[in-house]
């Protein structure tokens, strides 16, 4: 395997480390040689969270760790459970029980069946061994990296925060006339993250002049659910960024808004990590 499954950007040596990980699982744009798709590449690339990795890597300057996928989500989606697989994409029966979600049965599961509505990704069904190889080479290493770093920060600081970063279309799928807010925060209705942290993220973004929604229409999926265990000191919050803020959604070109948003994201991470660092003495003293 020549393509690495992920890249770790470590905290800047000029900043004090903080118990924060930022991950971008859907911004990968290196397409493996064995990805035998038949749909147009420009259309397939619209499924990426384009440039989210570039928007969040600045978190390292504030003491956070950043993890980004190198492979595209259309190849295999680490934000789905391993058994969230569409049987209709397989050439033969999967060896273990599957539990496909509604989105997966619509063609958008662990391995995508559709590029978009009515446009298949593949000419033929995939052999089980091909999907298993993707899981072994890409899916599991990504999650193992996230698990190990979360555990290390939890041991070092007594708690760990994960911001799971994504991008979303500028308009609703249900109504192309309905504009979405600038950001959507998802904490699975308060179950994956301390609500006070969610509120603080919201307040910082709103103070910057952005519109923010909570858990609507995105609550968080596999990564937030898996790593969000507030009772154990692990907090996970999904952060959806509206693509219209920084890019042309059809051509994938950055707009003039990219530089402004990148600057604001640097300020956002500076403020949120300052609060985490400032609270640490109190939290450690309480243990």
Secondary structure, DSSP 8 states (H G I E B T S, - for coil): --S-SEEEE---TTS---SEEEEETT---B--TT----S-HHHHHTTS-TTHHHHHGGGGGGT-EEEEESB-TTT--TTS-TT---GGGBSS--SS-----HHHHTT-SSS-SEEETTEES-SS-B-HHHHHHHIIIIIHHHHHHHHHHHHHHHHHHS-EEEEEEEEE-SB-SS-TT-B--SEEEE-TTTTSS-HHHHHHHHHHHHHTT--EEESSS----HHHHHH-BGGGTEEEEEEEEEGGGTB-TTT--B-THHHHHHHHHHHHHHHHHHHHHHHHHHHHHT-
